[in-house]
Amino acid sequence: MQWLKGLNQTVYFLLELSMLGSFGYAGFHSSQNPYGKYLLAIGLPVVAATLWGIFAAPRSAHRLEPVYRSLFALTLFGISFFLLYRTGQPRLAIILGIIALLSVVTALVIKQ
């Protein structure tokens, strides 16, 4: 069971990076203003990373309980899914959504 926990932690970390990348991608493609593109491309991932660091990071002082942390993660992954879908990347959105859902459920089951 320990190998499954380690594998899921790796997948979870890669999902977090993908989420941040999708926020940056969507931010860049959401504005016609050149300054707005860069502001959103940098700002959205920074806001998401800050929220993740406060509420979901393993060493956070304000880390949520497992069930609420899973809901929080699913919310951010869901926003990422929606943003990818809206920017014309439906395949990536579906892949990210399926992997995120499987990883979050696995984390709940093995009490990660």
MMTF fields as JSON, N, C-alpha, C and O atoms, coordinates in Angstrom:
{
  "mmtfVersion": "1.0.0",
  "mmtfProducer": "UNKNOWN",
  "numBonds": 447,
  "numAtoms": 448,
  "numGroups": 112,
  "numChains": 1,
  "numModels": 1,
  "chainsPerModel": [1],
  "groupsPerChain": [112],
  "chainIdList": ["A"],
  "bondAtomList": [4, 2, 8, 6, 12, 10, 16, 14, 20, 18, 24, 22, 28, 26, 32, 30, 36, 34, 40, 38, 44, 42, 48, 46, 52, 50, 56, 54, 60, 58, 64, 62, 68, 66, 72, 70, 76, 74, 80, 78, 84, 82, 88, 86, 92, 90, 96, 94, 100, 98, 104, 102, 108, 106, 112, 110, 116, 114, 120, 118, 124, 122, 128, 126, 132, 130, 136, 134, 140, 138, 144, 142, 148, 146, 152, 150, 156, 154, 160, 158, 164, 162, 168, 166, 172, 170, 176, 174, 180, 178, 184, 182, 188, 186, 192, 190, 196, 194, 200, 198, 204, 202, 208, 206, 212, 210, 216, 214, 220, 218, 224, 222, 228, 226, 232, 230, 236, 234, 240, 238, 244, 242, 248, 246, 252, 250, 256, 254, 260, 258, 264, 262, 268, 266, 272, 270, 276, 274, 280, 278, 284, 282, 288, 286, 292, 290, 296, 294, 300, 298, 304, 302, 308, 306, 312, 310, 316, 314, 320, 318, 324, 322, 328, 326, 332, 330, 336, 334, 340, 338, 344, 342, 348, 346, 352, 350, 356, 354, 360, 358, 364, 362, 368, 366, 372, 370, 376, 374, 380, 378, 384, 382, 388, 386, 392, 390, 396, 394, 400, 398, 404, 402, 408, 406, 412, 410, 416, 414, 420, 418, 424, 422, 428, 426, 432, 430, 436, 434, 440, 438, 444, 442],
  "bondOrderList": [1, 1, 1, 1, 1, 1, 1, 1, 1, 1, 1, 1, 1, 1, 1, 1, 1, 1, 1, 1, 1, 1, 1, 1, 1, 1, 1, 1, 1, 1, 1, 1, 1, 1, 1, 1, 1, 1, 1, 1, 1, 1, 1, 1, 1, 1, 1, 1, 1, 1, 1, 1, 1, 1, 1, 1, 1, 1, 1, 1, 1, 1, 1, 1, 1, 1, 1, 1, 1, 1, 1, 1, 1, 1, 1, 1, 1, 1, 1, 1, 1, 1, 1, 1, 1, 1, 1, 1, 1, 1, 1, 1, 1, 1, 1, 1, 1, 1, 1, 1, 1, 1, 1, 1, 1, 1, 1, 1, 1, 1, 1],
  "groupList": [{"groupName": "MET", "atomNameList": ["N", "CA", "C", "O"], "elementList": ["N", "C", "C", "O"], "formalChargeList": [0, 0, 0, 0], "bondAtomList": [1, 0, 2, 1, 3, 2], "bondOrderList": [1, 1, 2], "singleLetterCode": "M", "chemCompType": "L-PEPTIDE LINKING"}, {"groupName": "GLN", "atomNameList": ["N", "CA", "C", "O"], "elementList": ["N", "C", "C", "O"], "formalChargeList": [0, 0, 0, 0], "bondAtomList": [1, 0, 2, 1, 3, 2], "bondOrderList": [1, 1, 2], "singleLetterCode": "Q", "chemCompType": "L-PEPTIDE LINKING"}, {"groupName": "TRP", "atomNameList": ["N", "CA", "C", "O"], "elementList": ["N", "C", "C", "O"], "formalChargeList": [0, 0, 0, 0], "bondAtomList": [1, 0, 2, 1, 3, 2], "bondOrderList": [1, 1, 2], "singleLetterCode": "W", "chemCompType": "L-PEPTIDE LINKING"}, {"groupName": "LEU", "atomNameList": ["N", "CA", "C", "O"], "elementList": ["N", "C", "C", "O"], "formalChargeList": [0, 0, 0, 0], "bondAtomList": [1, 0, 2, 1, 3, 2], "bondOrderList": [1, 1, 2], "singleLetterCode": "L", "chemCompType": "L-PEPTIDE LINKING"}, {"groupName": "LYS", "atomNameList": ["N", "CA", "C", "O"], "elementList": ["N", "C", "C", "O"], "formalChargeList": [0, 0, 0, 0], "bondAtomList": [1, 0, 2, 1, 3, 2], "bondOrderList": [1, 1, 2], "singleLetterCode": "K", "chemCompType": "L-PEPTIDE LINKING"}, {"groupName": "GLY", "atomNameList": ["N", "CA", "C", "O"], "elementList": ["N", "C", "C", "O"], "formalChargeList": [0, 0, 0, 0], "bondAtomList": [1, 0, 2, 1, 3, 2], "bondOrderList": [1, 1, 2], "singleLetterCode": "G", "chemCompType": "PEPTIDE LINKING"}, {"groupName": "ASN", "atomNameList": ["N", "CA", "C", "O"], "elementList": ["N", "C", "C", "O"], "formalChargeList": [0, 0, 0, 0], "bondAtomList": [1, 0, 2, 1, 3, 2], "bondOrderList": [1, 1, 2], "singleLetterCode": "N", "chemCompType": "L-PEPTIDE LINKING"}, {"groupName": "THR", "atomNameList": ["N", "CA", "C", "O"], "elementList": ["N", "C", "C", "O"], "formalChargeList": [0, 0, 0, 0], "bondAtomList": [1, 0, 2, 1, 3, 2], "bondOrderList": [1, 1, 2], "singleLetterCode": "T", "chemCompType": "L-PEPTIDE LINKING"}, {"groupName": "VAL", "atomNameList": ["N", "CA", "C", "O"], "elementList": ["N", "C", "C", "O"], "formalChargeList": [0, 0, 0, 0], "bondAtomList": [1, 0, 2, 1, 3, 2], "bondOrderList": [1, 1, 2], "singleLetterCode": "V", "chemCompType": "L-PEPTIDE LINKING"}, {"groupName": "TYR", "atomNameList": ["N", "CA", "C", "O"], "elementList": ["N", "C", "C", "O"], "formalChargeList": [0, 0, 0, 0], "bondAtomList": [1, 0, 2, 1, 3, 2], "bondOrderList": [1, 1, 2], "singleLetterCode": "Y", "chemCompType": "L-PEPTIDE LINKING"}, {"groupName": "PHE", "atomNameList": ["N", "CA", "C", "O"], "elementList": ["N", "C", "C", "O"], "formalChargeList": [0, 0, 0, 0], "bondAtomList": [1, 0, 2, 1, 3, 2], "bondOrderList": [1, 1, 2], "singleLetterCode": "F", "chemCompType": "L-PEPTIDE LINKING"}, {"groupName": "GLU", "atomNameList": ["N", "CA", "C", "O"], "elementList": ["N", "C", "C", "O"], "formalChargeList": [0, 0, 0, 0], "bondAtomList": [1, 0, 2, 1, 3, 2], "bondOrderList": [1, 1, 2], "singleLetterCode": "E", "chemCompType": "L-PEPTIDE LINKING"}, {"groupName": "SER", "atomNameList": ["N", "CA", "C", "O"], "elementList": ["N", "C", "C", "O"], "formalChargeList": [0, 0, 0, 0], "bondAtomList": [1, 0, 2, 1, 3, 2], "bondOrderList": [1, 1, 2], "singleLetterCode": "S", "chemCompType": "L-PEPTIDE LINKING"}, {"groupName": "ALA", "atomNameList": ["N", "CA", "C", "O"], "elementList": ["N", "C", "C", "O"], "formalChargeList": [0, 0, 0, 0], "bondAtomList": [1, 0, 2, 1, 3, 2], "bondOrderList": [1, 1, 2], "singleLetterCode": "A", "chemCompType": "L-PEPTIDE LINKING"}, {"groupName": "HIS", "atomNameList": ["N", "CA", "C", "O"], "elementList": ["N", "C", "C", "O"], "formalChargeList": [0, 0, 0, 0], "bondAtomList": [1, 0, 2, 1, 3, 2], "bondOrderList": [1, 1, 2], "singleLetterCode": "H", "chemCompType": "L-PEPTIDE LINKING"}, {"groupName": "PRO", "atomNameList": ["N", "CA", "C", "O"], "elementList": ["N", "C", "C", "O"], "formalChargeList": [0, 0, 0, 0], "bondAtomList": [1, 0, 2, 1, 3, 2], "bondOrderList": [1, 1, 2], "singleLetterCode": "P", "chemCompType": "L-PEPTIDE LINKING"}, {"groupName": "ILE", "atomNameList": ["N", "CA", "C", "O"], "elementList": ["N", "C", "C", "O"], "formalChargeList": [0, 0, 0, 0], "bondAtomList": [1, 0, 2, 1, 3, 2], "bondOrderList": [1, 1, 2], "singleLetterCode": "I", "chemCompType": "L-PEPTIDE LINKING"}, {"groupName": "ARG", "atomNameList": ["N", "CA", "C", "O"], "elementList": ["N", "C", "C", "O"], "formalChargeList": [0, 0, 0, 0], "bondAtomList": [1, 0, 2, 1, 3, 2], "bondOrderList": [1, 1, 2], "singleLetterCode": "R", "chemCompType": "L-PEPTIDE LINKING"}],
  "groupTypeList": [0, 1, 2, 3, 4, 5, 3, 6, 1, 7, 8, 9, 10, 3, 3, 11, 3, 12, 0, 3, 5, 12, 10, 5, 9, 13, 5, 10, 14, 12, 12, 1, 6, 15, 9, 5, 4, 9, 3, 3, 13, 16, 5, 3, 15, 8, 8, 13, 13, 7, 3, 2, 5, 16, 10, 13, 13, 15, 17, 12, 13, 14, 17, 3, 11, 15, 8, 9, 17, 12, 3, 10, 13, 3, 7, 3, 10, 5, 16, 12, 10, 10, 3, 3, 9, 17, 7, 5, 1, 15, 17, 3, 13, 16, 16, 3, 5, 16, 16, 13, 3, 3, 12, 8, 8, 7, 13, 3, 8, 16, 4, 1],
  "groupIdList": [1, 2, 3, 4, 5, 6, 7, 8, 9, 10, 11, 12, 13, 14, 15, 16, 17, 18, 19, 20, 21, 22, 23, 24, 25, 26, 27, 28, 29, 30, 31, 32, 33, 34, 35, 36, 37, 38, 39, 40, 41, 42, 43, 44, 45, 46, 47, 48, 49, 50, 51, 52, 53, 54, 55, 56, 57, 58, 59, 60, 61, 62, 63, 64, 65, 66, 67, 68, 69, 70, 71, 72, 73, 74, 75, 76, 77, 78, 79, 80, 81, 82, 83, 84, 85, 86, 87, 88, 89, 90, 91, 92, 93, 94, 95, 96, 97, 98, 99, 100, 101, 102, 103, 104, 105, 106, 107, 108, 109, 110, 111, 112],
  "secStructList": [7, 2, 2, 2, 2, 2, 2, 2, 2, 2, 2, 2, 2, 2, 2, 2, 2, 2, 2, 2, 2, 2, 2, 2, 2, 2, 2, 2, 6, 1, 7, 1, 1, 2, 2, 2, 2, 2, 2, 2, 2, 2, 2, 2, 2, 2, 2, 2, 2, 2, 2, 2, 2, 2, 2, 6, 7, 6, 6, 7, 6, 6, 7, 7, 7, 2, 2, 2, 2, 2, 2, 2, 2, 2, 2, 2, 2, 2, 2, 2, 2, 2, 2, 2, 2, 2, 6, 6, 7, 2, 2, 2, 2, 2, 2, 2, 2, 2, 2, 2, 2, 2, 2, 2, 2, 2, 2, 2, 2, 6, 6, 7],
  "xCoordList": [0.814, 0.0, 0.864, 0.44, 2.061, 2.964, 3.374, 3.528, 3.552, 3.929, 2.804, 3.06, 1.547, 0.4, 0.335, 0.019, 0.635, 0.64, 1.722, 1.48, 2.913, 4.001, 3.68, 3.966, 3.093, 2.7, 1.632, 1.694, 0.659, -0.404, 0.127, -0.335, 1.075, 1.67, 2.396, 2.347, 3.062, 3.744, 2.73, 2.91, 1.673, 0.627, -0.03, -0.298, -0.287, -0.911, -0.043, -0.548, 1.282, 2.201, 2.192, 2.18, 2.197, 2.149, 0.819, 0.778, -0.252, -1.548, -1.523, -2.08, -0.877, -0.763, -0.016, -0.433, 1.082, 1.841, 1.01, 1.044, 0.271, -0.602, -1.685, -2.02, -2.226, -3.249, -2.685, -3.318, -1.51, -0.905, -0.609, -0.806, -0.133, 0.127, -1.14, -1.136, -2.224, -3.488, -4.026, -4.62, -3.831, -4.249, -3.455, -4.015, -2.162, -1.344, -1.733, -1.818, -1.968, -2.371, -3.707, -3.854, -4.667, -5.984, -5.896, -6.563, -5.088, -4.925, -4.334, -4.741, -3.379, -2.744, -3.719, -3.668, -4.6, -5.514, -6.857, -7.749, -7.019, -8.326, -8.458, -9.556, -7.389, -7.457, -6.873, -5.917, -7.459, -6.923, -5.865, -5.025, -5.913, -4.949, -3.607, -3.552, -2.515, -1.228, -0.761, -0.169, -1.028, -0.634, -1.539, -1.09, -2.811, -3.758, -3.427, -3.604, -2.941, -2.548, -1.487, -1.607, -0.449, 0.664, 0.285, 0.741, -0.545, -0.994, -1.81, -1.593, -2.743, -3.543, -2.722, -2.917, -1.802, -0.978, -0.073, 0.284, 0.29, 1.116, 0.243, 0.502, -0.791, -1.612, -2.455, -2.528, -3.097, -3.944, -3.162, -3.604, -2.012, -1.251, -0.728, -0.65, -0.372, 0.115, -1.001, -0.772, -2.192, -3.329, -3.632, -3.84, -3.656, -3.939, -2.856, -3.167, -1.597, -0.497, -0.543, -0.25, -0.904, -1.005, -2.128, -1.942, -3.284, -4.393, -4.031, -4.336, -3.376, -2.965, -1.969, -2.058, -1.035, -0.045, -0.649, -0.171, -1.69, -2.336, -3.211, -3.167, -4.0, -5.024, -4.723, -5.37, -3.758, -3.559, -2.122, -1.879, -1.177, 0.216, 0.434, -0.161, 1.274, 1.473, 1.961, 1.615, 2.739, 3.289, 2.605, 3.143, 1.438, 0.71, 0.118, -0.341, 0.136, -0.463, -1.991, -2.656, -2.546, -4.0, -4.506, -5.519, -3.818, -4.198, -5.588, -5.912, -6.381, -7.752, -7.771, -6.822, -8.868, -9.076, -9.187, -9.531, -8.901, -8.858, -10.081, -9.931, -11.272, -12.465, -12.565, -12.837, -12.347, -12.434, -11.277, -11.445, -10.121, -8.972, -9.259, -8.873, -9.927, -10.302, -11.297, -11.181, -12.266, -13.222, -12.526, -12.832, -11.603, -10.828, -10.015, -9.998, -9.344, -8.542, -9.431, -9.09, -10.558, -11.476, -12.008, -12.232, -12.209, -12.666, -11.609, -11.922, -10.356, -9.302, -9.057, -8.851, -9.078, -8.913, -10.104, -9.936, -11.29, -12.474, -12.389, -12.769, -11.896, -11.685, -10.658, -10.815, -9.618, -8.593, -9.187, -8.895, -10.028, -10.721, -11.552, -11.477, -12.335, -13.199, -12.383, -12.733, -11.297, -10.477, -9.821, -9.763, -9.332, -8.752, -9.812, -9.551, -10.983, -12.055, -12.443, -12.629, -12.563, -12.963, -11.898, -12.225, -10.636, -9.577, -9.284, -8.274, -10.157, -10.016, -9.152, -8.603, -9.02, -8.225, -9.082, -8.784, -10.137, -11.046, -10.395, -10.7, -9.508, -8.856, -7.997, -8.054, -7.202, -6.38, -7.255, -6.935, -8.351, -9.26, -9.825, -9.875, -10.245, -10.819, -9.764, -10.041, -8.565, -7.485, -7.167, -7.052, -7.024, -6.734, -7.869, -7.617, -9.101, -10.244, -10.324, -10.571, -10.117, -10.185, -9.067, -9.301, -7.85, -6.707, -6.883, -6.591, -7.353, -7.556, -8.6, -8.404, -9.697, -10.747, -10.235, -10.489, -9.526, -8.968, -7.954, -7.937, -7.122, -6.103, -6.703, -6.26, -7.701, -8.331, -9.078, -9.002, -9.792, -10.49, -9.496, -9.72, -8.399, -7.36, -6.785, -6.562, -6.542, -6.012, -6.981, -6.559, -8.279, -9.26, -9.293, -9.397, -9.204, -9.304, -8.092, -8.24, -6.891, -5.689, -5.301, -4.253, -6.17, -5.979, -4.631, -3.83, -4.401, -3.138, -3.097, -2.108],
  "yCoordList": [-1.189, 0.0, 1.263, 2.312, 1.157, 2.308, 2.754, 3.949, 1.797, 2.153, 2.905, 3.796, 2.559, 3.257, 4.698, 5.619, 4.876, 6.216, 7.069, 8.227, 6.502, 7.229, 7.567, 8.67, 6.621, 6.855, 7.942, 8.814, 7.893, 8.897, 10.276, 11.277, 10.345, 11.643, 12.231, 13.441, 11.397, 11.858, 12.351, 13.416, 11.589, 11.988, 13.285, 14.172, 13.396, 14.594, 15.819, 16.884, 15.664, 16.774, 17.185, 18.376, 16.208, 16.516, 17.171, 18.033, 16.772, 17.422, 18.878, 19.756, 19.126, 20.499, 21.366, 22.487, 20.848, 21.598, 21.818, 22.898, 20.801, 20.93, 21.97, 22.745, 21.978, 22.954, 24.368, 25.247, 24.584, 25.912, 26.305, 27.454, 25.342, 25.605, 25.948, 26.832, 25.252, 25.54, 26.91, 27.6, 27.315, 28.656, 29.713, 30.715, 29.491, 30.435, 30.484, 31.563, 29.331, 29.244, 29.953, 30.737, 29.676, 30.299, 31.802, 32.583, 32.201, 33.629, 34.36, 35.479, 33.734, 34.361, 34.476, 35.448, 33.504, 33.498, 34.162, 34.128, 34.756, 35.297, 36.796, 37.335, 37.471, 38.923, 39.367, 38.776, 40.406, 40.986, 42.042, 42.355, 42.58, 43.572, 42.887, 41.923, 43.357, 42.675, 42.656, 41.676, 43.735, 43.748, 42.852, 42.208, 42.815, 41.955, 40.488, 39.696, 40.119, 38.724, 38.284, 37.242, 39.094, 38.722, 38.811, 38.014, 39.781, 39.915, 38.689, 38.143, 38.257, 37.075, 35.794, 34.882, 35.72, 34.515, 34.299, 33.165, 35.367, 35.253, 35.25, 34.501, 36.089, 36.26, 35.059, 34.695, 34.431, 33.272, 32.125, 31.595, 31.725, 30.657, 31.057, 30.221, 32.325, 32.776, 32.689, 32.238, 33.115, 33.03, 31.567, 31.222, 30.71, 29.288, 28.646, 27.882, 28.951, 28.374, 28.87, 28.113, 30.12, 30.66, 29.962, 29.563, 29.823, 29.129, 27.676, 27.159, 27.021, 25.628, 25.536, 24.633, 26.465, 26.456, 26.665, 26.104, 27.462, 27.728, 26.564, 26.168, 26.016, 25.048, 23.583, 22.7, 23.298, 21.903, 21.409, 20.208, 22.293, 21.866, 20.987, 21.242, 19.959, 19.027, 19.68, 19.21, 20.728, 21.346, 22.658, 23.446, 22.898, 24.139, 24.135, 23.104, 25.301, 25.432, 25.416, 25.144, 25.705, 25.768, 24.673, 24.854, 23.557, 22.474, 21.952, 21.705, 21.795, 21.317, 19.836, 19.103, 19.412, 17.994, 17.256, 17.871, 15.948, 15.224, 15.389, 15.572, 15.329, 15.443, 16.847, 16.997, 17.874, 19.243, 19.563, 20.312, 18.999, 19.183, 18.56, 19.113, 17.424, 16.784, 17.643, 17.789, 18.208, 19.104, 20.351, 20.82, 20.876, 22.04, 21.703, 22.472, 20.551, 20.138, 19.911, 20.334, 19.251, 19.026, 20.339, 20.459, 21.317, 22.63, 23.277, 23.753, 23.299, 23.9, 23.111, 23.699, 21.789, 20.979, 21.173, 21.163, 21.347, 21.602, 22.942, 23.05, 23.955, 25.253, 25.113, 25.686, 24.354, 24.107, 23.396, 23.751, 22.385, 21.671, 22.647, 22.646, 23.47, 24.428, 25.406, 25.68, 25.935, 26.895, 26.26, 26.874, 25.04, 24.354, 24.119, 24.316, 23.708, 23.455, 24.739, 24.727, 25.835, 27.117, 27.708, 28.503, 27.34, 27.875, 26.964, 27.14, 25.996, 25.171, 23.941, 23.438, 23.451, 22.25, 21.185, 20.792, 20.707, 19.767, 18.429, 17.847, 17.933, 16.649, 16.75, 15.887, 17.811, 18.005, 18.178, 17.669, 18.895, 19.107, 17.783, 17.546, 16.932, 15.646, 14.758, 14.103, 14.733, 13.927, 14.418, 13.62, 15.736, 16.303, 15.997, 15.634, 16.139, 15.891, 14.453, 14.202, 13.508, 12.087, 11.72, 11.064, 12.143, 11.816, 12.482, 11.869, 13.724, 14.424, 13.715, 13.522, 13.332, 12.641, 11.318, 11.009, 10.541, 9.266, 9.481, 8.734, 10.497, 10.742, 11.216, 10.795, 12.083, 12.585, 11.461, 11.348, 10.637, 9.499, 8.534, 8.031, 8.272, 7.39, 7.958, 7.217, 9.262, 9.899, 9.748, 9.535, 9.856, 9.672, 8.234, 7.991, 7.292, 5.878, 5.432, 4.703, 5.874, 5.442, 6.403, 6.259, 7.395, 8.364, 9.061, 9.028, 9.679, 10.363, 11.705, 12.427],
  "zCoordList": [0.0, 0.0, 0.0, -0.485, 0.538, 0.582, -0.819, -1.071, -1.732, -3.104, -3.789, -4.599, -3.474, -4.057, -3.551, -4.304, -2.28, -1.706, -2.363, -2.703, -2.541, -3.193, -4.647, -5.113, -5.35, -6.741, -6.819, -7.686, -5.924, -5.947, -5.579, -6.126, -4.677, -4.342, -5.543, -5.764, -6.312, -7.519, -8.543, -9.133, -8.755, -9.698, -9.232, -10.042, -7.945, -7.379, -7.625, -7.981, -7.433, -7.665, -9.134, -9.444, -10.036, -11.464, -11.839, -12.717, -11.186, -11.41, -10.945, -11.604, -9.812, -9.32, -10.329, -10.62, -10.858, -11.86, -13.125, -13.715, -13.533, -14.71, -14.475, -15.371, -13.27, -12.923, -13.034, -13.62, -12.479, -12.548, -13.986, -14.378, -14.769, -16.185, -16.946, -17.802, -16.637, -17.327, -16.929, -17.758, -15.676, -15.266, -16.028, -16.475, -16.174, -16.928, -18.397, -18.984, -18.987, -20.387, -20.606, -21.543, -19.748, -19.877, -19.631, -20.31, -18.678, -18.417, -19.606, -19.92, -20.263, -21.416, -22.58, -23.333, -22.735, -23.87, -23.579, -24.426, -22.416, -22.057, -22.269, -22.134, -22.593, -22.719, -24.055, -24.558, -24.617, -25.847, -25.54, -26.384, -24.347, -23.919, -23.673, -22.91, -24.299, -24.107, -22.647, -22.194, -21.922, -20.516, -19.685, -18.736, -20.045, -19.356, -19.525, -18.6, -20.716, -20.961, -19.972, -19.328, -19.865, -18.991, -17.516, -16.696, -17.195, -15.811, -15.391, -14.309, -16.236, -15.918, -15.996, -15.193, -16.961, -17.109, -15.899, -15.581, -15.24, -14.033, -12.781, -11.839, -12.775, -11.585, -11.215, -10.041, -12.197, -11.883, -11.238, -10.219, -11.796, -11.128, -9.747, -8.846, -9.581, -8.272, -7.23, -6.108, -7.598, -6.665, -6.33, -5.166, -7.356, -7.119, -6.252, -5.338, -6.532, -5.744, -4.3, -3.374, -4.107, -2.75, -1.972, -0.822, -2.609, -1.949, -1.653, -0.578, -2.617, -2.425, -1.263, -0.431, -1.214, -0.146, 1.231, 2.217, 1.298, 2.584, 3.029, 4.194, 2.12, 2.508, 2.2, 2.763, 1.32, 0.927, 1.048, 0.93, 1.277, 1.366, 2.6, 3.647, 2.49, 3.614, 4.904, 5.988, 4.823, 6.036, 6.391, 7.169, 5.835, 6.088, 7.496, 7.989, 8.129, 9.456, 9.384, 10.383, 8.21, 8.035, 7.099, 6.424, 7.056, 6.151, 6.497, 7.659, 5.475, 5.661, 6.002, 5.723, 6.61, 6.881, 5.541, 4.532, 5.516, 4.236, 3.338, 2.13, 3.895, 3.049, 2.453, 1.262, 3.273, 2.787, 1.839, 0.877, 2.112, 1.222, -0.137, -1.167, -0.146, -1.41, -2.177, -3.393, -1.482, -2.138, -2.675, -3.771, -1.903, -2.331, -3.584, -4.545, -3.568, -4.722, -5.94, -7.044, -5.748, -6.866, -7.422, -8.627, -6.558, -7.031, -7.917, -9.009, -7.457, -8.271, -9.555, -10.616, -9.461, -10.668, -11.61, -12.83, -11.057, -11.875, -12.593, -13.759, -11.906, -12.545, -13.663, -14.741, -13.397, -14.412, -15.62, -16.762, -15.365, -16.431, -17.264, -18.493, -16.593, -17.28, -18.119, -19.267, -17.556, -18.291, -19.515, -20.58, -19.364, -20.527, -21.601, -22.788, -21.193, -22.139, -22.872, -24.089, -22.145, -22.739, -23.657, -24.538, -23.471, -24.327, -25.514, -26.197, -25.761, -26.951, -26.786, -27.766, -25.578, -25.298, -24.625, -23.498, -25.28, -24.607, -24.269, -23.228, -25.123, -24.811, -23.56, -22.683, -23.486, -22.284, -21.048, -19.974, -21.207, -20.084, -19.58, -18.373, -20.493, -20.099, -19.443, -18.438, -20.002, -19.417, -18.009, -17.079, -17.855, -16.535, -15.561, -14.412, -16.005, -15.132, -14.658, -13.478, -15.56, -15.188, -14.227, -13.212, -14.549, -13.676, -12.314, -11.288, -12.292, -11.019, -10.17, -8.97, -10.784, -10.032, -9.466, -8.302, -10.266, -9.793, -8.664, -7.686, -8.807, -7.799, -6.484, -5.415, -6.549, -5.331, -4.617, -3.394, -5.367, -4.756, -4.137, -3.036, -4.836, -4.301, -3.012, -2.054, -2.976, -1.759, -0.594, 0.543, -0.87, 0.198, 0.706, 1.909, -0.219, 0.147, 0.974, 1.955, 0.571, 1.286, 2.398, 3.026, 2.633, 3.72, 3.625, 4.558, 2.503, 2.221, 2.886, 2.76]
}
